[in-house]
Each structure stands twice: as C-alpha cells, then as structure tokens.
Amino acid sequence: MKTIKLFTLLAIFIGFSPCSVNDDEPTLLEVETELVSNFYAPQLGGQGQPVSGDFTKFDFTTGAVTTSTDEWDIAFRGTDIIINGGTSSGETDEPARTGNVAAYIANGTMASVTMVDASLLDQDTLNAHVLANWYTYSGPPNHLILPTAGKILVIKTRDGKYAKIEILSYYKDAPENPNAYSDEDRYFTFNYEYNPNEGEITFQ
C-alpha cells in the first residue's frame, strides 16, 4: 500500500512540475567575430583615368571571398564599397545587384553599436553608394586614405541577417603610420561581427 501511494505522489509531482522556460525557444547561434587582414581590392585606372576591374566580393554566410554572381553581400574595389542590393551606378565592371542587401554607416564604435536601426537601412542607387563615406582623404602632401574614426558599417545581408564592420586600414599589413608612397594600398584590414540568426538585430 505504501508503494502504491509513493508512485501516486511521484506521478502527481511529475505532472505538476513546471516545464523548462526554454523548451519552446529556439537555440540561437553565437555572434561571430572575425578579423580580416589584407583583403585585396585592386582596380585598374584611377588618377584621372577611367576606373575598371572586378570587385572583390565577400559573403558573410561563409566568411570568405566569393566569385558568385548571386551569393555575395558586400564588394570592394579600390575605395569603392558596394552592396548586393539596390541599383548599379553604371560604373565599368560593376556587378549586377541580384540580392536585397541594405546598409548604413553608424556613428560609434564596434562596442557601442549593439543594435541595428532598421529605419536607417538603405541601398545603392544610380547616383550614390550607401557606404561611400567610410574614409577620409588626407590630401597633399601625404595623399593617404584613412578610415574615418567612429564610422561603423552596418549591413543587412541578402538572407535577412546582420553584420557590422569596422575598417582599420587601407594599406597592406595595416601599418600604424601608413606612407602612401611606400605602403601598398587597396589591402583592407577590418573587424566584423555577424549574427547568423535570421531577423536578430542585436550583436550581443
């Protein structure tokens, strides 16, 4: 009789035990943090001559350079940065936009930009690239291309995920004090964070 009562009480206890609060919540993947060094983005022409040459495309899903015509999010050529969304400006060799990528430049640091402001997201147009103002040109005599401090590139990827980029250098091996006459340019070094969870707008 005691054994029957014990099993009855145990069944009642199990029946009324609260379920885990996380049972119905999806498991989120961790935000990925990466440093990309010497990302080469060459161009032909410039300095008064027509600019041409392929853009170097980057895919956040794989975290790597890609030559795909469709599966890319952001692309670089010289100082130009374009996204796979919006309208081509008509530049020579500029790839067709086949995705719905959007972006904006946030004011702050990688640490302070913790959430996407969806109201600021925009796309490339015939007249302007949305990420055009990432750098400052020092002018003569130094003629340096320097990432503007406090500018973070925020990107909504082609598959509805989010990333942010901090460009650290435009020169090979990211010298602390670059020299435009001796350091090779068009080699980007940048940090990025990528949230692989669709629709998640935070970088926590």
C-alpha positions as CSV (number, residue, x, y, z in Angstrom):
1,M,0.0,0.0,0.0
2,K,2.8,2.4,0.8
3,T,4.5,1.6,-2.5
4,I,1.2,2.5,-4.4
5,K,0.9,5.8,-2.5
6,L,4.6,6.6,-3.3
7,F,4.1,6.0,-7.0
8,T,0.9,8.1,-7.0
9,L,2.6,11.0,-5.3
10,L,5.5,10.8,-7.7
11,A,3.2,10.8,-10.7
12,I,1.4,13.9,-9.4
13,F,4.7,15.7,-8.7
14,I,5.9,15.0,-12.3
15,G,2.5,16.0,-13.7
16,F,2.7,19.4,-12.0
17,S,6.4,20.1,-12.5
18,P,6.9,23.3,-14.5
19,C,8.3,22.8,-18.0
20,S,11.6,24.5,-18.7
21,V,11.0,28.1,-19.8
22,N,13.4,27.5,-22.8
23,D,11.6,24.4,-24.2
24,D,9.8,26.4,-26.9
25,E,12.6,28.9,-27.5
26,P,14.9,28.3,-30.5
27,T,18.6,27.9,-29.7
28,L,20.4,31.0,-31.0
29,L,23.8,30.7,-32.7
30,E,26.6,32.8,-31.3
31,V,27.5,36.1,-32.9
32,E,30.7,35.6,-34.9
33,T,33.6,38.0,-34.5
34,E,36.4,38.0,-37.1
35,L,39.4,40.0,-38.2
36,V,40.1,40.0,-41.9
37,S,43.6,41.1,-43.0
38,N,44.9,42.2,-46.4
39,F,41.6,41.8,-48.2
40,Y,42.8,42.8,-51.6
41,A,40.5,45.0,-53.7
42,P,42.5,46.1,-56.8
43,Q,41.3,48.4,-59.5
44,L,42.5,49.4,-62.9
45,G,42.9,53.1,-63.9
46,G,42.3,55.9,-61.5
47,Q,44.2,59.2,-61.0
48,G,42.3,60.8,-63.8
49,Q,41.9,57.6,-65.9
50,P,38.7,55.6,-66.2
51,V,38.3,53.1,-63.4
52,S,37.6,49.4,-64.1
53,G,38.3,45.9,-62.9
54,D,36.3,43.3,-61.0
55,F,35.1,44.0,-57.5
56,T,36.2,41.6,-54.7
57,K,33.1,40.1,-53.3
58,F,32.5,39.0,-49.7
59,D,29.9,36.6,-48.3
60,F,29.0,36.8,-44.6
61,T,27.5,33.3,-44.6
62,T,30.8,31.7,-45.4
63,G,33.0,34.5,-44.1
64,A,35.1,34.4,-47.3
65,V,35.7,35.9,-50.7
66,T,33.4,34.6,-53.4
67,T,33.2,34.9,-57.2
68,S,29.5,34.0,-57.2
69,T,27.2,36.3,-59.2
70,D,24.4,36.0,-56.6
71,E,25.8,34.8,-53.2
72,W,27.6,37.9,-52.0
73,D,26.7,40.7,-49.6
74,I,29.4,43.4,-50.0
75,A,32.1,44.1,-52.5
76,F,35.3,46.2,-52.7
77,R,37.3,47.8,-55.5
78,G,39.8,50.5,-54.6
79,T,38.0,52.8,-52.2
80,D,34.6,51.8,-53.6
81,I,32.4,49.6,-51.4
82,I,29.1,48.4,-52.8
83,I,26.3,46.1,-51.6
84,N,24.3,43.4,-53.3
85,G,21.1,45.5,-53.2
86,G,19.7,48.5,-55.0
87,T,20.8,49.8,-58.4
88,S,24.1,49.8,-60.2
89,S,25.6,53.2,-60.6
90,G,26.8,52.1,-64.1
91,E,30.5,52.0,-63.3
92,T,32.6,49.8,-65.6
93,D,32.7,46.2,-64.4
94,E,30.3,46.9,-61.5
95,P,28.3,43.6,-60.7
96,A,24.6,43.4,-61.1
97,R,22.6,43.6,-57.8
98,T,20.7,40.3,-57.5
99,G,20.1,40.5,-53.7
100,N,18.2,42.7,-51.3
101,V,21.1,43.8,-49.1
102,A,20.8,47.1,-47.3
103,A,23.2,49.1,-45.2
104,Y,24.1,52.3,-43.4
105,I,27.0,53.9,-41.7
106,A,26.5,54.2,-37.9
107,N,28.3,56.7,-35.7
108,G,30.1,55.0,-32.8
109,T,32.5,52.1,-32.1
110,M,32.2,48.4,-32.5
111,A,31.4,48.2,-28.8
112,S,28.8,50.9,-28.8
113,V,26.8,49.8,-31.9
114,T,24.9,46.9,-30.3
115,M,21.7,47.0,-32.3
116,V,20.6,47.6,-35.9
117,D,18.4,50.7,-36.5
118,A,16.3,49.3,-39.4
119,S,14.9,52.7,-40.2
120,L,18.4,53.8,-41.5
121,L,18.9,50.8,-43.8
122,D,19.3,51.9,-47.4
123,Q,20.5,50.6,-50.8
124,D,22.9,51.7,-53.6
125,T,21.3,53.9,-56.2
126,L,22.2,55.2,-59.6
127,N,23.7,58.3,-58.0
128,A,25.4,57.0,-54.8
129,H,26.8,54.0,-53.0
130,V,25.3,53.9,-49.5
131,L,28.7,53.0,-47.9
132,A,30.7,55.6,-49.8
133,N,31.7,57.8,-46.9
134,W,33.8,55.3,-44.9
135,Y,37.1,57.1,-45.4
136,T,38.9,60.5,-45.2
137,Y,41.4,61.6,-47.9
138,S,44.3,63.5,-46.2
139,G,45.2,65.4,-49.4
140,P,48.7,66.6,-50.2
141,P,51.5,66.1,-49.3
142,N,50.6,62.7,-47.7
143,H,47.8,61.6,-50.0
144,L,46.5,59.0,-47.5
145,I,43.2,57.1,-47.5
146,L,42.3,56.8,-43.8
147,P,39.2,55.1,-42.3
148,T,37.2,57.8,-40.6
149,A,37.1,57.2,-36.9
150,G,33.8,56.4,-35.4
151,K,32.2,55.0,-38.6
152,I,30.8,51.5,-38.4
153,L,29.3,49.9,-41.5
154,V,26.0,48.1,-40.7
155,I,24.7,45.5,-43.2
156,K,21.5,43.5,-43.6
157,T,22.7,40.5,-45.6
158,R,20.9,39.0,-48.6
159,D,19.3,36.4,-46.4
160,G,18.0,38.7,-43.7
161,K,20.9,38.5,-41.2
162,Y,23.0,41.3,-39.8
163,A,26.7,42.3,-39.7
164,K,28.8,45.3,-38.8
165,I,32.2,46.2,-40.0
166,E,35.0,48.4,-38.6
167,I,37.6,49.2,-41.3
168,L,41.0,49.5,-39.7
169,S,43.3,50.1,-42.6
170,Y,43.5,50.5,-46.4
171,Y,47.2,49.6,-46.6
172,K,49.0,46.2,-46.7
173,D,49.7,44.7,-43.2
174,A,47.9,47.7,-41.6
175,P,50.9,49.9,-40.7
176,E,50.3,52.1,-37.7
177,N,51.6,55.1,-39.6
178,P,51.0,54.4,-43.3
179,N,53.0,56.0,-46.1
180,A,51.2,56.4,-49.4
181,Y,54.5,56.4,-51.3
182,S,55.9,53.2,-49.8
183,D,53.0,51.1,-48.4
184,E,50.8,49.1,-50.9
185,D,47.2,50.3,-50.9
186,R,43.9,48.6,-51.6
187,Y,44.5,46.0,-48.9
188,F,41.7,46.3,-46.4
189,T,42.0,45.2,-42.8
190,F,38.7,45.1,-41.0
191,N,36.9,43.7,-38.0
192,Y,33.4,42.4,-38.4
193,E,30.7,40.8,-36.3
194,Y,28.0,38.7,-37.9
195,N,24.8,37.5,-36.3
196,P,23.9,34.2,-38.1
197,N,20.3,34.2,-36.7
198,E,17.8,35.5,-39.2
199,G,16.0,38.6,-38.1
200,E,18.1,39.1,-34.9
201,I,19.1,42.7,-34.9
202,T,21.5,42.7,-31.9
203,F,25.1,41.9,-31.7
204,Q,25.1,40.7,-28.1
